[in-house]
Amino acid sequence: MNDLLSAVNSPVIQGFLSASMRLAVPILLAALGGIYNERSGVLNIGMEGMMIAGSLVGFAVGYLSHSLWLGVVTAVACGVLLGAALGFFVITLGANQVVAGIALNLLCVGLTSLLFRVLFGVGAAPRVTSFVAAPVPVLADVPILGPLLFRQSPLVYITYGLVIASFFVFRRTSWGLSIISTGENPEAAETLGVNVVRTRYLSLMVSGGLCAVGGAFLSVDATGLFIDNMTAGRGYIALALLILGRRHPLGLLGAALMFGAADALQLRTQLLGIGIPFQFMVMLPYLLTMAVLAVFVRRIDNPAALGIHYRHGEERE
């Protein structure tokens, strides 16, 4: 038993656990946002674009203003605006939700690359000083859970709060019930006084804000810099986590930790020099997600109206 505790408390294991949580946060935030839009009946394929936009805006504002918190807040505002813009196309105009989301992704990837070069040139990439970890006294020394949960930066603790808040919203608030009813049967929800269009708009805006925070976490907390396409498909992985986590905040936390642990493992394995090409190790988190998704995808029930356009006074299309 003492040997086991010594192994768990070793710097290597503690570093791995802490990194697992840290690497899970961007995907967890995006997936949390996805709960809102999907429960309301709207697909948000544009989460990848919202994340990369949040990465650039958070970094640029944080760097130029010397305030990381201002960068994070501005990133949230950017994500909310992108959510509203996507809502205009898919809710008001009735555009195909998949096509509109992919278009948003392509736009944001190209636009962020251009704007970064306009703002900072093509020389050496600037850096910001990332948030400093703030260990929680006593709790930080608990085996396993201490390094995993309580030796993190402020943004990670805020993520915990958002998971709990989202759980409360869908379980205890009338707005959460309105979101769920809108995604299951918008006609019935409207007859009960729910404004379906407004509910879907707000859900997409919340989703955009959370995705942008996840992107900003990558640039102002995890790395301290911005690079082209730094989200590396995490927005798409968040879509898969929505299925793995059954669109439940606590389920998403577990699914995101799985991805974070796989990502931390591949980073550390690359440093060991075990002879496996690093490209295979980079694939590990994505392969693991696909494997688990293949097992559980048939057991998930989507909201009945997910992806179906609805307009007041009209039948579903």
Secondary structure, 3 states (H helix, E strand, C coil): CHHHHHHHCCHHHHHHHHHHHHHHHHHHHHHHHHHHHHHCCCCCCCHHHHHHHHHHHHHHHHHHHCCHHHHHHHHHHHHHHHHHHHHHHHHHCCCCHHHHHHHHHHHHHHHHHHHHHHHHCCCCCCCCCCCCCCCCCCHHHCCCHHHHHCCCCHHHHHHHHHHHHHHHHHHHCHHHHHHHHHHHCHHHHHHCCCCHHHHHHHHHHHHHHHHHHHHHHHHHHHCCCCCCCCCCCHHHHHHHHHHHCCCCHHHHHHHHHHHHHHHHHHHHHHCCCCCCCHHHHHHHHHHHHHHHHHHHHHHCCCCCCCCCCCCCCCCCC
